[in-house]
Amino acid sequence: MKIVRFAIEKKIQYGILDGRYVRGIKGKPYRDIKPSGERYGLDEIRLLAPCTPSKIVALGLNYHSHITEMRQDAKTPANPILFIKPATSVIGPEDKIIYPPSSTRVDYEGEMGVVIGKKAQWVPEEKWREYVLGYTCFNDVTARDLQSADGQWTRSKGFDTFAPMGPWIETELNPGNLLLETYLNGERKQQSSTSLLVFPVPKLVSFISHVMTLLPGDVIATGTPAGIGPMQSGDTVEVKIEGIGTLRNYVVKF
């Protein structure tokens, strides 16, 4: 099932994608999904970011290939490296990534996002699935020069528009072995599999929930593989994940 969040005229609501149509649902999709009886064609609506997280908990250095790419010692972290992207950084499919004037290098980082379905606190690893609504494509946009200059990641990861996600939440999926690709202007830049995550989804849900409470709609951005690189104004970036779909965004100047 593909859950979408969309705008039609001045109304924002959730729905279920059914081919070329979206069937509306009542309220939010975190409890029982109840049809509203409304149906819209995709050409009648605008897809938005598929959820409104209170926070995005992101992972650094969670693919061995990216560790090698970023670290000379290539040392694997003993525990997941966490950082937060603010809710104000979220944008949806076909939206614009704004290149901030304070940066001279802004990079794409294609990732799989895990969307939390119910309040998660102190979750045992074997029960992780009870707390996950589904999965989406995510781009952990990063001002690489500011990341290096600051020595910590809040500013470089937290600009408005630096958390594109979508185009929907896929609920019927095993996240353990999915092809992940990132394309810049049609050229493939990243290719890997979620089977190569250093810390897989069950571990991440449990570990993070022992640090902070995850709320419905929160997103775990699971990390990026090797192949990160810069974007320029005028570029088109796409994150494609097997079984989910394609997240497409456009880079523009501030």
N, C-alpha and C positions, 0 to 999 in steps of 0.2 A: 504494500500500500504506500502510495506517495502522498504525503501531507504537504499542502502548500499554504502559504499565507499570501493574501492578494488584496489589491485595491480595486474597487469599481466605483466610479464617481468619487464621492467623498467618504465612502465606507470601506473599512478594513476588516477582513474576516479570514477565517481558515476554511479549507476545503480539502477534498480528496480528488486527485487527478485521475480522470477516467478517459484515457485516449486524448481526444482533442477538446474535452470538456472538463470543467471543474464542478463537482457537486458540493454545495455549501454544507457546513456543519454548524451546529449550535455551540457557541462559546469557544473554548480552547480545547486542544486535542489531548490533554493530559489525563483525563479521566475517561469515562465512557464517551465514545464518539457517536453523536446523535445527528442524523441528517436534518437539514433545515428545509429541504424540499426545493431549494434553489439550484439552478444549473446555468452555467455560463460557458460560452466558448472562450478558448484561450485568446482569441483576438479581441474579446470584450474587456479583458482584465489586464492588470499589470502585476506580475509576480514581484513579491517583496522578499526580503530575508525571511526564511521559513520559521523563525522563532525570534523572540525578543529576550535574550539572556540578561540576567542580572550581572553576569560576569562570564568571561571566556577564560578558561584555565588552559594555558597552552604549554606545550612540551618543547624543551630545547634538547638537541642532540639525542634524538630517539631513533635514528637509523644509523647503523654502523658506517654506511657510505658517507653520510653527512658529517659524522664525527671525524672521519679521515680528511674530509674536505676542509673542515674548520679548525682542526687541532693538529699541531705538529706531532704531539705525543700520541695521538689517536687513542687516548685512554677512555674506556667506556665508563660512564657514571655508575656509581654503586646504587643510586636511587634516582627516580625520575626528577629531572630538573624542571621546576614549575615557574611560570610567570603568568601575569594577568594582563589581558587586554580589556579595556573598558567597554561598556555597552555602547558608548557614543562612537566607537570605531566601526560599528556594524553597518554594512550596506548589503544590498541584494544583487541578484543576477541582472546583468545589463546596466548596472549603475557605474558611476565614474569614480575611479581612484584618483584622489587629488594629490599631486606632487607638491609637498610643502616647500616653501622657499628657503627654509633653514637647512635643507638637505641637498647634497649633490649626488647621492646614489640611493635609489629606492629599488629594492629587490622584490621579486615574487618568491613565494614559498608554498608550493602546492601541498595540501594535506587533507586527510580525512577528518571530519568533525563528528563527534559523538554527541547527540542531543539527549539530555537527561529528561526522563518522563515523570519522575516523582521525587520528592524530597529524599536525599541520600546522605546519611550520616553514619559513620562507622560500619560501612558495608563489608561483609565477609566476601572474599574474592569469589567464592563459589556461587554467590547470589547476585553477582553483578548484573545479570541480564534482567532482573526484576526492575531495575532502575533506569534502563535505557529505553527511550522511545524509538530512536532510529539513528540514521547516519546521513551526513550531507557532505558536499564539497566545501573546502575552506581554503582561503589564501591568506597566509600569515604575512601580510605586507610589512616590510621592514626597511627603515632608513639605516642602511648598513654603516654609513660613515658616522652617524650619531651613536649607533650601538658601540662601535669601537671607541669613540671619543668619551662616552659616558662611563663605560665599564659595567654598567647595568642596563636593563633593557626597557624600562618603562617608557621613556620618551620615544625611543626608536620604533617601538611596537604599538604605541598608543594613539597615534594621530587619528583624527576623524577620517573615515573611509578606509582604514587599514585592516579591516576585518570583513572582507567580502565572504558571503556564504550563500549556499543554495545549489541548485534552483529549488529544491524541495527536500523533505526528510523521507528517506526510504526506510520503512519499518521492517520489511521482510528480507533480511540480509544477514549473512554470516560475515563479520568484519575481518575474519582471520586471514584471508588470502585474496585480496582484491588488487587488480592492476590500477596503479595511480600514475597519471601522466600530467605534465604541465606543458602548454604550448604558448609560445610568444610569437605573435604575428604569423601563426600557422606552422611554426617550426618547433618540433618537440625538443624541450630542454630538460625535462625530468621524466624518468621512467623507473618505477620500482613496484614492489608489492607490499601490502600491509602485513604479509607474513614475515617481513624482515624488520618489523618494529622491535627495538631493544626491549621495551616494556609494552606488552600487548594490552588490548582494551580491558580485559578483566582485571589485570593488575592496576591499570590506571584508575578505573572507577573506584576500586577499593582503596588504593593509596591516597588519592585526592580526598575522598570522603572521610579519611582519618585526619586530614589536615583542616578541611573546611567543609561546611555543609553545602551540598549542591542542591539547587532548586530546580523545579520544572522549567524547562526552556534554557537552562544553562548549557554551555557547549564546552566540550573538551577537544582542543585542537591537538591531534596526536603526534605532530612533528613532521618534518619534511625530509625527503631523501636528498642525495647529492644532485647537483645540477642547478643550484640557485644562481641567480644572476640579475643584472640590472634591467629596469624598465625605463622607457623615456616617454615624454608626452607624445601622444598620438599612437602609442602601442595598444594592442589588444592582447589580453592574457586570458588563457582558458585553463581551468583545472578539470580534468576528466577522471572519473572513478568508475570502474567496472560495476555495473549493477545499480549505480546511482544516476549518473548523467553528467552534464557539463555546466560548469559555472563560468560565465564569460563576463569580463569587465574591461573598461577602457580607461587608459591613463591620460590625465589632463593636467595642465599647469594650474597652480593656485589662482 
